[in-house]
C-alpha cells in the first residue's frame, strides 16, 4: 500500500498513478471520436477529425515520454525490491512502454495518426466504389510510416516483430510461424476429409431451398441482434449497438461499452458479428475496476481479447444448445417453419468464402494466416503496396481456390491496415485457439452448463470467464492465464481436436 512506503516512493507512486489516469482519459476521448468517425460523423468532417485525433494521441505520447513521468518510473524501478508485487509489476510494464514510446518523436506520432485517419476515410470511399486505386496511395503512406516505426523500435529478427509486440507481448514472427504452419497443415487435412464426405457432396449438389434464401428484413435482424446482446449480458444501461461499415467494439469509459454490427441478406452475419463484439465488451466490463486507470487494468493481450469474442461467437453462439433457446424466437419473427435442423446445419456449413468475417470456423484461420504472410511481406519489404491487389488475389486462389470478383470482397475487405494496425491479425488465430481451450475447460468444470445455455441462462458462463480470465487484467501474461486455467498455453492440437470432433459429427466421418 502507498501509505506504507517512504515519502519518496509514495510521491512517485502517486505521480505515476495520476499520469496513467490522465493518459487513460485522453485515450477514452480518442475512442469516442473514433467511434463517432465510424458511425455518425458527417463525411466532410474527416480532415478535422484527423487533426483532433492526432492532437489527443500526441498528448498521450507527450505524457508517456515526459521527463517527470519517466524519472518517477525509473526511480521506482531502481527500488523495485521495496515495492509490493502489484506496484513492482506496474512499474516494470510502464518502463517497457516508456522505452518503446521514447523511440518515437511527438511529430512522428502526430504524422502517423493523421495519415491513418485520412487512410481510413479513403478506405471507406474505396469500398463504396469498389476501387482499390482510391485507397492505394494512402496505404502506401501508412506502410512507409509503419516500416519506419518498426525500424525505430529496433527489435531483432523481422521488422514486423516490433509491431506485433504491441498486440502480443513477447510474440515474434519466428515464434508464431511454426505454430501457423502446424495449424495450416491440420486445417487442410480436415478440409480434405470434409470435402470427401457424402454430406459435403450433397451440400454442393443442392440447388436452392436453403433457409438462408428466405427474406430477413434488416430492421428485424437488428432487433434480434440487440435482444441477443442483452441476453448475453450487455445491458443497455452500459452498452449500445450501432451500425458501421466494419463491426467493432470500443470501451469509452466506465459504464460505457459500444459495439457495432453490419447487416447482410444472410442473417448469420449480423448475429455472429454482434455476438463477437459483445464478447469483447463483456471482457472490458469484467476487467478489474480498481485498476481501471492504470496499465494493470488493461487486457492481457489482443489474442486473449479475441479469445473472449470468439468464445461467445463460436463456442457458444454456434452451438446446438444456444440455438435450442434462440431458434424459436427467430422462427416466430422470420417464419422459418420450425426447420431447426436446416437452420443449425446451414449455420455450421463449411463453404469457401472470400470474406474473412463471413467465413466458417474451419476456413477462418486460413484467412488469418494468409493476411499474416502478406503483412510480414509488406513490412519487411518483400511486398510493395502497388502489388498488393495482385498478391491478394493470387493468395486467395492458392489458399481457397477462389477468384476474387471485385476489390471490395478482395483487398479492401478489412479495415485494419487502413488504421495502421499491422501486427493485429495473428491475434485472431491465437484467440480462436485459446477460445477452444477455455470452452472445453468450462464444460469440464461446470456441470450442467450446456443445459443452462439451452435455457438462455448465461450467468455462470460470464462468471466463470470473469473469475478465470477477466479479473486478472494484465497482471499476468495471456498465455500464463490460459495455462493456469487449462493446464497448457497456446495449444493447436486442442483446437484441431475440437474442430475434428465437431465437424466429424456434422459431416459423418
Secondary structure, DSSP 8 states (H G I E B T S, - for coil): -GGGS-HHHHHHHHHHHHHHHHHHHHHHHHHHHHHHHHHT--GGGHHHHHHHHHHHHHHHHHHHT-HHHHHHHHHHHHTGGGS-HHHHHHHHHHHHHHHHHTTS-HHHHHHHHHHHHHHHHHHHHHHHHT-HHHHHHHHHHHHHHHHHHHHHHT-SS-THHHHHTTTSTT--HHHHHHHHHHHHHHHHHHHHHHHTSHHHHHHHH--S--GGGS---HHHHHHHHHHHHHHHT--TTTEEEEE-SS--EEEEETTEEEEEE---SSHHHHHHHHHHHHHHHHHHHHS-GGGTTSGGGS-S-HHHHHHHHHIIIIIITTSHHHHHHHHHHHHHHHT-TT-HHHHHHHHT-----S-GGG--TTTHHHHHHHHHHHHHHHHHTSS-GGGHHHHHHHHHHHHH-----SSTTTTTS-SGGGGT-TT-HHHHHHHHHHHHHHHHHHHHHSTTHHHHHHTT--HHHHHHHHHHTGGGTTSS-HHHHHHHHHSSSS-HHHHHHHHHHHHHHHHT-
